[in-house]
Amino acid sequence: MFTIDLTVKNTAFPISIERKTAEDAEEVYLLIVKAMQTGNPNIVELKSEGKIEKKVAVRTSEISGVQLTQKEGSAAGSGRPPGFFAVAAE
């Protein structure tokens, strides 16, 4: 299972959706990145394929980050904490 997390401005918790295949997850990730770059479409509608079916609509101007991860179990078991991390650009 693959998880796509969206960080939304002025929101404490990310919005998460799940995809069953790597190809589907990559497609959604690229859709969101393109929408963030261009501002089109104005609203992105996403549907989760995880244990719980859910739909979410987000204004692209409010998305500040997107992350794609493969879910292999608990975050504690992977040795990495969940969420984003900063990378210094030179």
PyMOL commands that set and color helices and strands:
alter all, ss='L'
color gray80, all
select helices_A, chain A and resi 22-38+60-62+75-78
alter helices_A, ss='H'
color red, helices_A
select strands_A, chain A and resi 2-8+15-19+43-48+54-59+63-70
alter strands_A, ss='S'
color yellow, strands_A
deselect
rebuild
show_as cartoon
